[in-house]
Amino acid sequence: MRDAAQARLLQCSVSRQRELLADAASVQFTRNPEAMARALKEVGGTWRRGTLFHHRAMEARHVFFVPSDSIGMKTHPDLEQRIRALEPKWDGKFIKVSIPSAELLHGQPKAEAWNASAAPDPDALIDRWRKSSMLLVPQEARLVVLAMAGARESDPQAAVVGSALDKLTPALAFTVTDSALAPLKMVPKPELVRMITAVREALAAEPLTWRGVWIQQIVERRIAPMVGLMGSPTCSYRSLESLHRETAVILAALDAESGDGTALGAVIPEYVQHTGTPFVVPGPEDRTPDRVAEALRSFWGATPMVKSQLMRLCRLAMENDGTINECEELLLRAVSVVTGLPLPPSVSAGKA
């Protein structure tokens, strides 16, 4: 895990170069640059622009013709860059193309499924989530985030979606929420701003829970930047020692939520060996969701290497007793959002 962030950066850089080389090779063999350029223009003219709304898209995004997701490091050059390489005098306009939307793929016309006066049926939603590959429509994705954050009174349909989420296993509810992130790119900016405001108000109105910590990190680090409500933090922390207090709070919280309370014993030697500094164990008052949320915010300004080190220590703490409970998973999911690193297989496989 120590070099995971650097490895991902290298993979993405190589992938972008190979995409440009593949475009050039297609022109070389077909002698028809206009056809390749047109294909890219048509992709750009669809409402998704090639985005694949699937919670596991990132794992195979480098093999797709265009970017398979809209969150995270880029494995493909921008469509504009690829088109201009083939057609230098391109006017910047995409070719509008109509394709079946997610609503039609699920047999649910948009007006019927998401009409404000006719809320979706919870049982139908549950059945689709269990059977489908989590292809959520933008409006559905917005309601899922509102419901998971406890902002169910902000939208008449959020309560209905929330009642469906409450009937799912934690693992499936987490998967549905993960699947909501990419479609949110298609939600109009005013609606997205209102959703973010409602989520913030809901989280502030009640004592923060571990689920709240996770949703808070998703909203502030993944969703708010989409509409310019949160900029990129300055890279202020370049060593784990500079965040020793915050690291201890996060690890101590995992220890408190673990089955046998031996998590710290597994990570302290690793921390001391790596940093050369003593590990100060926080008191019970510092192992709360509020304190963990503050600690995670500090890691927003850490370098990729420091984030990778945090994720490694969290994995050691969580996997120490061989079991993963819901609170541990929520904590690790929050760390995953902050660091941008994938969840370990034991979590992403749905073991909760």
Disulfide bonds with the S-S distance in Angstrom:
none
